[in-house]
Amino acid sequence: MRQNEGNSDIRERLAAAGLPIWRLAKAAGIASTTCTLWLREDLPKMDPRRVQLLAALQELEQQERTGQDGTAKDGNANDHGDS
């Protein structure tokens, strides 16, 4: 990672989930160029931009874990009491 990259925790979570920055930007409702610019500077913990990015990232991570159709990645449906 380059020395001056801010928000390394967000970048690391994106990498771990295999998500590109443009998907984070789309989920956050901002342009990918805006997202890249926001990630360049180290945003304070309670900065509204950081909060917006973290909320979008959490949503994307949840989608990756469950699949966008609500099923688990292994193909099993979420527990709906069918057993």
Secondary structure, DSSP 8 states (H G I E B T S, - for coil): --TT---HHHHHHHHHHT--HHHHHHHHTS-HHHHHHHHHS---TT-HHHHHHHHHHHHHHHHHHH-TTSB-TTS-B---S--
